[in-house]
């Protein structure tokens, strides 16, 4: 089980290929990726403040 902190999530959502590939590799190797409620709150709060994001897209960021 791998817990990802908010910094890593931020890099992932900003399109960091190295981070993205590591997360995908971990999942393929059978390691579940876990978040805390604090991570989710921080990401959603930051995402909400980004004016280019619509309210509908907020619910799609973890899919």
NORDA-V938948 format. One line per field, one symbol per residue. ss: DSSP state (a for helix, b for strand, c for the rest). burial: b if it has 9 or more other ideal C-beta (glycine too) atoms within 8 Angstrom, else e. A space follows every 50 residues. Layout:
BEGIN
ss = ???
burial = ???
END
This chain:
BEGIN
ss = cbbccaaaaaaaacccaaaaaaaaaaaaccccbbccaaaaaaaaaaaaac ccccaaaaccccc
burial = eeebebebbbbbbeeeeebbeebeebbeeeeebebeeebbebbbebbeee eebeeeebeebee
END
